Amino acid sequence: MTDTLPDRAIAAEQFKQALAVHASGVVVITAQSDGIPVGLTATSFSSVSLEPPLVSFYVDRSSTTWPQLGGADHFAVNILTSDQAELAARFARKSIDRFAAPTRWRPGPLGAPLLQDVSAHLVCLPYERAVVGDHILVVGLVAEADVRRPGRPLLYHQGRFGRFLAHPDS
């Protein structure tokens, strides 16, 4: 008897429940579009390659922010610290000015907004994009990296933001 894959994929809700047990880091992707800052929260951020230095994230194809962000000539990855859950939630909301107070930011060297008090900034040039299911895979070439506050990362797990605690044996 041979093992075979099922004819159809699992239900979306079952898939979401299974993925909820996996913790992921949290970043805010920012850019400037026609002189206006734009940004969104991403939990799909990942390193891709050392040579060349590439990173990636996914964005929902239905995102209302993506058309402006995707049209920018560069973007910044703001790696959040464990005390920035409110900032992550702010950039995940719709129909608000994400860059208004209490958000603290400054223009980066190429113009993309850099959020204050984050662990690190990566300024990236668009490298590659691909439609993958209901998302867009965005790959960026890292042009600049600045570690600001190395410390504990903000994590996303089971639908909530949380903090990393090192295992006592490590």
N, C-alpha and C positions, 0 to 999 in steps of 0.2 A: 504494500500500500504506500502511495506517495503522499507526502504533505503538499497541500495546495493552499494558495491564498483564497480568501473569500471573494465572491464575485463583486462585492460592493464594500465600500469603506464603512467604518463605524459611524454612528450618529454623532453630530457635532457636540451635543451635550456630554456624551461619554468621553469624547476626545478632550474636551475642556477639563473635565474632572481628572482625567489621567495626567494632563500636563500641569495641573495646579499643584501637584506634589513636587514639581521641579522648581527650585528657587533660581531666580535670574537677577542679574544686576540691572540697575536702572540708570538711564541716561536721558538727557534732553537734547534733541537735535535742533539747532538753530541756524537760521540763514537770514539774509536780507533780500527782499524782493521789491524792486522799484522803490528803494529807500525805506521800506517798512519792515520791521523785524517780524519774523515768523518762527514758530517752533512747535515741537510736539514731544511728548514723552514716549520712550521706546524701551521695551524690556527684551528686545530681540538682538541687542548689540553683541557683536562678536569680533574677535581678531580673525583675519583671514590668512595673511601672508606676512613674512618678514622681508622678503625680497621679491617684489617691492613691498613697502609697508602699506598693507591694505586692511581696512576694517569694513564691517557691514552691519546693516540693520534692515528690518522689514517694516513696511508701512502698508496699512490697509488701503486697497484701491479706492474705497469710498471716502477716504479722509478728505475733509474740506480744506485742510492745511497743505496737503501734498501738492496741489497745482502750483502754489507759490514757492514752496520749499524746493520742489523738483525743478523749477525754472531758474534757480539761483546758480551762479557760476562756482560757488563753493559753499561749504557748510561747516558748522562746528559741532563736535560731540562734547557735551558737558557731562562729565562723569560725576554723579551725585554722591554725597556723603550720607551717612546713616541718619543725620538730623535734618535731611531735606525732603522728607515725605510730603510736606505741604506744597513745596515747589513742584514736585513730581505730579501731584494731584492737580495743581493749577494748570500745568501744561497738558494735562489729559482732558481737561474740561473743554466744552464747546461754547462758542458765543460769548467769550470774555476777552478782554485785553490782557493777554498773558504777560506782557512786558510792563504793565502798570504796577505801581506800588502795591504790594510790598516786594515785588521782584526787583532784585538789584542786578544790573548788568552794565556792560560797557562794550563799545564797538571793538572788535578784534583787529589784528593787523591788516586783514583783507576786507574788513567791514562786517563780517558775521558777528552777531551778538554773542558775547562771552558772559555767562552767568557768574556772579560773584560767589565766593566761598565754596566752590566745588573742589573735588579731589584733583581733577585734571581737565585740561582742554585739549582736544585734537582738532586742528583745522585741516579740512579735507577738500580735495578736488574731486569732482565726479569722475569715476573710473569705469563703472559698468552698471547697467540696470537690466533686470529681467522680470517679467510677469511670472509669478509662481502661485498658482491657485488664485485665491482672492486677495493676494498681497503683491507688493512690488519689492523685490530684493534690490537694495541700493548698496553698491560697493564704492568706497571712497579711498583715494590715495592720500595718505597722511603727509601733509606738507609741513606741519608744525605740531609739536607736542610740548605741553607745559604742565608739569606736575605742580599743583598748587598746595594742596593739603593732604598728603598721603595719610590715610586713616581708614576707618571702617566704612565699607560701602553700604549704600542703600540697596536692599533686596526686595524682590516682589515674590510672594509665595502664598498660595491658596487665596488669591484675590486681595491680599493685603500687603502693605509695605512693612518692612521689618529690618532688623539689624543682624549683623554677623557677629557671632561669638566664637572665638577660637576654641577648639577642643583642648582641654587641659593637658593632654598627652603630647601635643604638638609644639 
